[in-house]
Amino acid sequence: MMKYAKLTKEQFEELNEEFAVFLAAQSIDGKEWTKIKEEKPELAEKQLEVFSDFVWEKVLNKTGYLEHFSKDAVNLFKCNEKDMERIVVKVNKEGINLLNTTDFDWFVDNSKDPRIEYLKGKKAYAADKNQEIFDVIQKGGVVSDGKLFEAIHKMLAAN
């Protein structure tokens, strides 16, 4: 049973060399892989699933920050070892769309506007750290460099 999600065809193509190394580590060369795909599709599928989980595990282990944008809110996450910090930025301005550059720039330039609410929280991981990070990604979160989280965190600490 898979722990995460199977990579897309495009992701497999992008990770072609890594997949070849993964198969080679199991003493499966290109010719053998072609034979497995044709004769034992369920075994081939299992290999793709194991590789997908392997790749996800590597990505999730390195993930330090996540961001999730909607029209009027930004959810920022910092993935610590034992817990996840979250900053929610809610913009209560008519017609705002933080998904476009102009409105996002307005937010950056007016970060102390009274129509902007900031909420902070911290939550210990209930179960598996990587699974919780993966859940945020599945809900639309993207891995980030953490600059926005740290800038807002610093701004809130100064107040």
N, C-alpha and C positions, 0 to 999 in steps of 0.2 A: 504494500500500500504506500502511495506517495505521501510524503510529508508536506510538500509545497505544491507547485503546479508545473505541468509539463511545459518546457520551453516551446515557443512558436517555431514554425518552419524557418522564419527569418533569423531568429536567435540561434538556431542550430547551424544555419549557414554561416553566420558570423563567427561561431565558435567551432568551425570545422576542424581546425588544427588541434584544438584542445580535446575535441571528441575523438580524433584519431589517436592521440596520446592516451586517452582514457581507455579506448579499445585495446591499444597495444599493451597496456599494463595488464590486460586480461588475456594476452596472447591471441588477440583477434586482429588479423590484418585486413586490408581492403577487400581481398578476394573472399575471405571467410565471412566478412560482414555482409557482402552481397548475397552469399549463399544463405546466411541466417535470415536475412530479410525476405528472401523468396520462399525458403522451406519452413521456417519457424517464425512467422510474424509475431506471435505472442512473446517469444524470447527477445526479438528485436525491440518490441514495444517496452519490455521490461528494462532493457539496457538504456533506452531513451529516458525512461522514468528515473532510473538510478542516476544517470548523468545529470538530468534536470535538477534533482535534489542536491547533488554534489555542487553544481554551479550556484544554485540559490544559497546553499549553506555558506559558500565562500563570499558571496555578495553580502549576505546578511551579517556575517561576522565582521565585515569592514564598515558596516553602516553606522554612522555617528549621528546623522541628522536626517530628518524627513520634513517635507513641506506638503501641504494640501491647500490649494486655492479654490475659492468659489467666488461668485460675483461680489458678495459683501463681507467675506470673512477669509482669514488666513489662519490655518492651524500649523503651528511649528512644533516640532518634536526634537528633543535631544535624547539620544539613546545611550544611557549610562549603563554600567555593568549590572546594577541591581534594580534600577528603576528607569522610568521614562518621564522626562519633564515635558510639559506642554505649555505653550503660550497660544492663546486664542485672541486674535485681533478681529473685532467686529466693528464694521463701519456702518453707522446709521445715517447715511447721507443719501437722499433721494437720487435714484438713477445711477448709483455707483456701480462700476464693474471692474473689480480688481484684476480681472483676466486680461484687460487691455492696458497697454503701456501708459497711456495718458492718465487714466484713473489711478493706476498704481503709483505713478510719479506724484500725483496729488497727495496720496496717502503718505508717501515718504517725506514730501515737503511740508505736510501739515500734521505730522505724527502726534502733536499735542492738542489737536482740534477736539473740542468737547464731544463731538459726535462719534469719536473713536473710543471703543471700550477695549480694555486689555484684561485678560483673565490669565492667571498662572496657576499651574498645579503640578503635582508630582505623584506618580503612582508606581508602586512596586510591581514588577512583573508577576502576574498571577501564576503563570506556568513557565513555558519555554520562552526565553527572551527573543530568539529568532522568529518564533511563530508569531509573537505579538507584533514584531516589526513587519513581518510578511503580511499580517492582517491589515495593517495601515496601508501598505502598498496596494493590496487587493482592493481597498476602498478608495483608491485614487491618489494616495500619497506617493511622492517621488523622493528619491535620495537626493540630498543637497549637500552643499559645502558648509552649511551652518552659519554663514555670514549674517543672514537676516535674523536668525534666532539670537545669535550673540549680540547683535546691534540692539535689538529690542530688549533683550534681557538686561543689557548694560543701561539702557535708557530708563527702564523701570526701576532698576536698583538705585539710580541717581535721584529718583523722586521720593 
